Amino acid sequence: MKYHRMRYTLVATLILLTLVMLSGCVHRQFVSEPYPRWGEESAVTRPDNNPPLIVRTMFSPDPANAPACVLLVHGMNEHIGRYGEIARHFSQRFIVTGFDFYAHGLSNPTLQQANQSLSTGTAKQEVSDAYLAQIELHDLEPMRQDLDQALRQTIMQCDAQNESERPVFIVSHSLGSLIVSSYLLQTRNEDGPAMRVQGVVLLGPAFSVSEPPGWRGWLVNPLIKLSFHAEAHFLNPQDEPLPLLIFNQLLALITVPLLDGAFEVLSWPGLRSLFTPVAPGWVVDYLTDSEVEKARLRADGWIIRRSLLRYVKGIEGEIVNFRQHMDKFAVPYYLIYSGYDPITPAWGSEDFAHATLNKHPNNAILSLPNISYHQHLFLKEPLRNKLLINIEQWLDRRLLSLGGYPRIE
């Protein structure tokens, strides 16, 4: 029996490596337009000679009387420059900030240098190697550190307007929601900036692993599920009958080191250029229903198109770790997710809601059961505008419960 399990694991691994090799073909990427800046910029020094963290701030027409500040947090491999229109919407009433995570946007050395060259008149810059900034990302800790710095800068900008401690809210998307949630879970009881956060909006949060559709799903979903199941049980016995516990532990002890080792080796120099997959075409089709936005996504050279396997495996481990402790998440939230989203499937959000919904009276959920799209703030009208209004109304309800004087329509 043990031999058959090992053989299955090895066969599944070979299938994955074959798919990775096929998708890790020569990929060239260029930028020809400057990075899409918005708001005022403030630079925050980052350690280890990394590019400074640029925090963008867009002020409301009357910032001294803005009822709160909103920090926008982007998702995996994208950048906060895309969120200019979203920032303008919320800045009608709130002070809005945003930043690029480690290895993303202008926090990526390759992309930062390309933007500097474009600003001097260079026509085009190659950024094919921008994904190599992911080499240091064994987990999401560098991104949590960036979030901490951006949050501190947001609080400073917020308090400077009328010398009062106004509430701070975070509106986050996908992997950004996982980073925000894990950060708040780790630091909420400490004397730090997390204590100023009075609510979070979680849009398509990465509380589950992807389930690729179509023929790719037939090939890779069994391995994704096997890897996730093994990671969840690795040295972590759960409430299960003894025979099942023994089986899960044996499976985990074989599968987890095997896949960790394979993904690590395939992230080494000389191999990663062949084995780092390029984002498949189906991803854009499931991000938004807007053809205009799809065209923008395909043309956006500031989005990183490849994901180092070490980075992907680290994200899986972060999801597993968060799910083991998510029942302790106590920050008020508004959760929005799509019922048929293959990028962050609904079961992750549903499990989170089941574990936390009763933690706070202001917790709210908006499930879009017939929607398969992942980026809710970039959908077609009128749904996009409706979601923005829903978010603003939830923020108003939180402000009212905090004793503020919001505008509820």
N, C-alpha and C positions, 0 to 999 in steps of 0.2 A: 504493500500500500504506500509506504514511504517512497519507494523507488518510483512509482507512478506519479506521485505528487511532484517529485523533483524533476522528472522528465517533462511534465506539463509546464512547470515553471521555466525550464530551459527553452522549450519550444516557443512559449509565449514571448520570452525575452528575445529570441532570434527573430520572431515576427516583428517585434517593435524596432529592433535595430535595423532590419531591412527597410521598414517604412521610413525611419529616420534618415537612412542613407539615401533613399530615393528623394526625400524632400529637402535634403541638405545640399542641393545642387548650387552651382555658381549663382550668386545673387549680388547684383550691383544696385546701389541706391544713391540717388543724388538729391541735393536741394538747390533750388535756383531762386527761391524767394526768401526774404528775411523771416526770421522767427516771428510769429504773430503776437506781438506784445500787446498788453492792455494794462491800464492803470499806472500808478506811480510805482517805481521800483526802489527797493531797499535791499542792500547786499548784507548777508549774514555770513561771517567767516565760518568755514567748515574745516575739520581736522584733516591731516594727512595730505596736504597739498591738493585737495579736491577743489573744484570750482566753487566759488561762493554760492550760497543758497540765495536765490533771488526771490524775494517775497513781493508780490504785486498787491497793490491796494487801490481799490476804486471807492471813492467816497460818495456818500449820498449828497443830495443838494444842500441839506442842512445837517452836517455830520455831528454837530454838538447835540442835536436832539434825536439822533438815530437811536431807536430803542435797543439795538443789539448789533453784534458783529457776526459775520458769517464767513467761515473758512471753507473754501472749495477744495476738494481733494480728488485728483484724477485717478484713473485705473492703470492697469498693466500696459506697459510699452507705449502709452500715449503721452500727452503733455498738457499742461494747464493753459497753454496758448489757445487751445481749441475752445476754451470756456469763456471767451470774451463776451459773447452775447448773453450767456447765463449770468455772468458777473454784472452786466449792465441791467439785467432784469432785477436782480436782488438789490442793486445799489440805488434803485429808486427810493428805497426806505432804509436799507441797512448799509453799514460799512462792510465791504467785501474784500477778502484777501484770497490769495492762491499762490502756489509754488510748484516747482517740478521736483519730484522725488529723485533720490540718488539714481544715477544711470539713465535718467529720463530728461528730455528737453534740454534746457540750458544748464542742468546739473550733470549732463553727460559731456566729458571733455571733448570728444570728437564733434558733437553737435555744437558745442559752444565755440570751438575754433572755426567751424564752418560758418557760423553766423557772423563772427568777426571778419572773416574773409569776404563774405557777401556785403558787409557794410562798407568795405573799402572799394567796392566796385567789381569784384570778381563775379563772373557770370554764373558759374556753377561749381558746386563742391561735392565730391564723393563722400558719402557717409556710410558706406557698406559695413565698416568695422565698428559702428557705434554700439552694436550688441556686446562687444568685448568688455564694456564697462560692467557687465553682469558677472564677470569672473569672481568678484569679491562677494557676491550675493549667495552665500550658503544658506542664509535665512533672510528674514525681513528686518533684522535689527537695524541696519544702516538707514532704512526707510523710516522706522519708528523714531530714530534720532533726528532725522530731518523734520518729521512731523512735530516733534517736541520743540525744535528751534522755530519752526514756522508758527506754531501756536503761541510761543512766547512773544514773537514779533507781532502777531495779531493782537494779543492782549495789550502790548505796549502802544500800538497804533490806536487801539480802541480807547484805552484810558486817557490818551493824550488829548482827545477831542474835547472832553468837558470835565476831566479830572475826577471821573467816577468809574466804578467797576460795573460796567454793563455786562449782561449775559453774552456768552460766546456760544455759537452753534456751529456744527460741522455738517456740511453736505458732501457726502462721499459716494464714490462709484466703484463697484466691482472689487478688484484687489485693494483699492484704496479703502474700501469699507472694512476689509479684513485687517488692514494695517491699523486703521483708526480704532476698531473694536478691540484688537489685541493690546494696543497701546493703553487704552482706557482701562481695560481689565487689569493690566499690570501696574498702572500708576495711580489709579483713582483714589486709593487710600493714602497716598503720599502727599506731602506738602509741596505741590508743584502746579504747573499750568493746567493739568487735567481737571483740577477742582473747579476751574472757571467754566468748563464746558457744561452747559445746561441742557443739551439735547443733541442728538445726531440723526441725520437722515441717511439711511442706508439704501442705496439704489443698486439692485442686482448684486448683492454682496457675495463675495467669493467664500461662501461657507460650505461649498461642495466642489467636487472635481468635475471637469468638463465631460460631456458625453457627445462626441462628434457625431453628426448625422450621416445618413447614407452608407455607402459601402465602406468608408473609412471607419465608421462606427462598428460595423460588423467585425472588422479586423482588430481594432485597438481597444474598444470598450471593455472586452473581457479582461485584458491586461491592466487597463486603468483601474477597473474595479478590484482586481486581484491585488494590485499594488496598494491601493487605498485601504482595502480590508486588512492586508498584512501590516501596513504601517499603523493602523488603528489598534491592532492587537499586539504589536511588538513590545515585549516587556511590560505589557499593560493588561493584565487579566481583567475581564469584565464579568458582569453578573450573568453567568452562563453555566450550564451543566458541566460537570467535570470532563466527560469525554469530548465535548465540543471545545472546552477550554484547552485541553491537551492538543487537539487537532489544530486549533487556531495558533497556538504558540509554536508548534512545530512548523506550520506553514510560514509564520512570520519570521522565524529564525533562519529559514532557508531563503525566503523571497527578499526580505528587506536588505540584508547585506549584499545579495547578488545584484539587485537593481541599483543600490547605492554605489556599489563598486563600478558597475557598467556605466552608469551615467557620469560618474566622476572621471573615469578613463576617457570617455568620449568627449569630455570637456577640456582635455589637455591640448596644448599647442600641437599643431600638425594634424590632429584628428577633428577638432571642433569645426574647422572650415568645411569638412565633409558631412559631419553628423549633427550639426546644429540646424534644426528644421526652420524653414521659412513659413510664415503664417499662410495657411491654405486659403484659397479664394472664397471658400464657403463662410469664413469668419465675417467678412464684410457684409455678406447677405443677411447675417443674423444680428448685426449690430443695430440696424435701423431699417425702417420701411421707406425712408426718404431717398429717392434716386439722386436728388441734389446732394444730400449728405454723403451718400455712397461714393459719388464722384469726388467729393472733397477728400474723403478718407483714402481713396486710391491714389490721389495726387499729392497727399501730404507726406513729404519727405522727412518730416520731423518725427513721425511715428516709427518706432523701431520694429522691423519686420521679422526679426529672428529672436529666438529664446534659447539661451544656453541650457543644456539639459540639467546641469547642476542646479541652476536657478529654478527650473521647473520642479525638480525633485524637492528642493527646499520649500517651495510654496506648498506642495502636498503635505510636507511635514508640519508646516505652520497651520494649515487647515485642520489637520488631525489634532494638534495640540490645542487650538482654540476650541474645537468642538468638545474636548474633554473637560473644559472649564467654563463653557459659555453660560451655564446655568447660574453663574455668579455675576453675570453682566447686569448692572443696575442703573446705568445711565438711561434716561428717557429717550425713546427712539421712535422714528417713523420709518417703517420698513416697506419698500416698494419692490416687487419682483414680478417676473413674467412666468406664467405657468408652463410654457414650452421653450424656455431659454436653454439651449444646449451648452452655452458657455459657462454659466453658473446655474445649474439646474435647480428647480424649485425646491427639491427636497432639503437642500441646505438651509434655505430661508424658513421653510416650514418647521424643521427641527429646532432652529433658533427661536422661532416664535413660541413653539410649544414649551420650551424651557424657560422663557423669560417674559412672556406677555404680561403675566400678573405681577411683575416686579414693580411696576409703576402705573398709576392711573392714567398717565398721559401717553403710554405706549400705544401705538396704532399701526395697523397693517393695511396696505393696499395691494391686494393680489390682482394681477391682470391675467385671468385664467386662459384667455384665448389668444394671448400674445406670445410670440416666440422671439421678440427682439430684446437686445441686451442693454443698449444705451438709451435710457428713457428720456434723457434731456435733449436728445437729438432725433426724436421721432417727428413724423409729419404733424402738421396742425390738423384738427384742433386738439388732438390728444396731448401733444407736447405742452401747449399753453395750459391745458387743464391740469396737468401734473404739476407745473410750476405754481399755479394758484393753490393747489392742494397742499404743496409743501409750505407755501407762505402762510396759509391758514393754520397749519399745524404749528408753525413757529409762533403765530399769534396766540394760539391756545396755551402754548408753554409760557409765553410772556405774561398772559393773564393769570396763570396759576402761580407765577413768581411775583405777582403784585404789580406788574407793569400795566401800561395803557395802550395796548395794540389796537390796530384797526382790523376788525373782523368783518368780512363782507359775505 
